């Protein structure tokens, strides 16, 4: 029942989540604006 657009948003969310955890693992800080622009 999901629309194609919903899947795209989901994919973007998971990609951003992966980037976030990868950055935390590297000990880097992610700026709030970067998170906002990533969505």
Buried (B, 14 or more C-beta within 10 A) or exposed (E): EEEEEEEEEEEEEEEBEEBBEEEEEEEEEBEEEEEEEBE
